[in-house]
Amino acid sequence: MDSADTTTAAELRRRLAEISAHEQGDPSRNALSRRDLGLFTAVTLGITLLGFLVLAL
Amino acid sequence: MSTARGERGRPVTDGENGGSLGSLPLLRKERIWNGSDFTGVNISLAIATWAFLVGGSTALLVGFQQGIAAMVIGNAIGLGFMILASVVASQRYGVEQYTILRPVFGLVGVGILVFTVILITEMGWSSLLAIMVGRAVTQVSNSTFSTDFGPESLMVTFFALMAIAISWWILSRGPVTIGRFNKFIAPGLIVVTVFLMIFLVLNTSWDALLTAAPLAPFEDDRLNFALAVEFNAGVGVSWYPVMGSLARLTKTPRAALWPSYGGLLGATLIAQIVGMAAALTLGDSDPTVWMLPFGGPLLGAFILLFIAFANITSTSSIVYSTVLALRQASGNLLSRVRWAWLCAAFFVLPAILAFFPGFMYEQFMVFVTLSGAFLAPMCGAIIADYFVLRRQRVELEHLYRHRSDSVYHFSGGINWAGLGAVAAGAVFYLVIYNPVTLTTLPVFSYITASLPSAIVGAVVYYALARVLYVRRGIGGYASAAAKIEERA
């Protein structure tokens, strides 16, 4: 485990075990969905275009 | 799993260990923020005095309309790829952001980046905020006691050093104390922003703002606009060192992604635009100069003192996450150094820089863009690693294993694809735009530098990682792919 931590290796093992046993498939551990990723990219591009629109007005 | 080195069982106080949750993965019950909580956190972060400073500095290059466009474009792009790189993986695994970087750069590689790019970036910001405190307090002194301290006088340095000392004191008390101060600083800064808006409406007209000339532009209008966009993109990317460690406290990927983008972008734009309008109205880019003309001697002095205090707590906040990162990245090296001493060591360079207040203000844009030259390709490499090569899967346990026990050990603890990508992206950046010499290639006026260098970082990382590691089964890339196939 990370030597910089002030907690113990046992604490890390306990956490990994709990995550493995109880948190697999939990919404907090979901990957970012393709839909959200696509939407995020589209929103970023949209706001960027809005900036160019401000420039053009 | 390897056993812990430097393992200690005794309880520690808040200030002693930085009061952090360390680098250990958070459990479901420890993730306390939903989307609305995290939006508030991001707004509090973004409504800070540095936003006024960025707005004022943008006014040096472009007028009001072009400035708004540059801020929208620059921040949208810079925040866009910074958030994908910093927030998403830390949220999913509940892991502190420099620990989750180990698959991209290796344990030693992360240490190299933290002790160079991240450290210098945050030292620069804290020095600048401290000098701003010095300028604010001397303005109050000049107004109240009829003193005549100039913006580069020794008294500015004196109060900047005082600010650093107070920041250190707050920081050494740990995050609970920082949080206590921030609870009323953020709402106070929202009030200051509204105050500036009201005084701008009362003291200037829409026409005057739209026709106001930039304060110190170059001859080429297109270049001025590109520089303003690049500066704002650099500001967006400069949020990188703090975002991941905050996002791991959120409950879902959506609660991390959208509030960080919306909160930072919205609040930053409002504060920056107000700052730019104030600078164009008063003809000065320094926020500490605006308050007395707008608010009068009493209210203006009060706001200046509030800004001074807000800067001190902002400094504590950003330095907290950086010192924590230094400790995590150093392995055994700094694990036994007391928290207060570590914080004191961080402030040595900012304290030296406080003796050059004029230089720091003049070089503000250079410093922001230069740090962006390294942070942007870092983000590009992280995105290529996490989204493309690993398909959002990391071996949680291996993040904490040592040496060859970990699949993320690579060679000597360094993922050369990661460091190579940062080097290539930074060189590309500095070739098309060198913020120190201000030399640019013609293409810079069309594509700027941050986004292209992030793309270069991503492409170089992808190519090097495939050649050096993926094909040879090193680095845990294959296991990530196998698990995806298994699930399919």
Interface residues (C-beta under 8 A of the other chain):
Chain A: M1 D2 S3 A4 D5 T6 T7 T8 A9 E11 L12 R13 R15 L16 E18 I19 H22 E23 D26 P27 S28 R29 N30 A31 L32 S33 D36 L37 F40 T41 V43 T44 I47 T48 L50 G51 F52 V54 L55 L57
Chain B: M1 S2 T3 A4 R5 G6 E7 R8 G9 V12 E16 N17 G22 S23 L24 P25 L27 R28 R31 Q65 Q66 I68 A69 A70 M71 V72 I73 A76 I77 G80 L84 V88 R92 Y93 G94 T99 F225 K251 T252 P253 R254 L257 W258 Y261 L265 R327 Q328 A329 S330 G331 N332 L334 S335 F387 R391 Q392 R393 L396 E397 Y400 R401
